[in-house]
Amino acid sequence: MAEKSITGHRNAVDRVLAAQGFALDLPGLGRVHLPRPEQLAYYGALGALAAAEIIEWPVAVVLATGHWLVQNQHNRVAHQIGEALEDA
């Protein structure tokens, strides 16, 4: 019964992480992972603001990097929760 619970927790974590984005198979590039549409909109808005010279390019890059790091940390926390549930 405990093994079934561990598998269930692992599957739940995998589903949460899979919902963080999607992937496209592009010719010549292979499988490309893309963030969720609202995250793409965020990056696009930063690019548009920088292109319109409303914000400087280095500021846009720092903001985009910070956003990516926060998302990466979220994924790491999800993995740690899954591992903790497996050990319980």
SULKACOR-V51149 format. One record per pair of residues at least 24 apart in sequence whose C-alpha atoms are under 7 Angstrom apart, sorted by sequence separation. I is the first residue (numbers start at 1). GAP is how many residues later the second one is. D is the distance in whole Angstrom. If there is no record, write none. Layout:
[[I:GAP:D] [I:GAP:D]]
This chain:
[[17:58:7] [13:65:6] [13:66:7] [13:69:6] [10:72:6] [9:73:6] [9:76:7] [6:79:7] [6:80:5]]
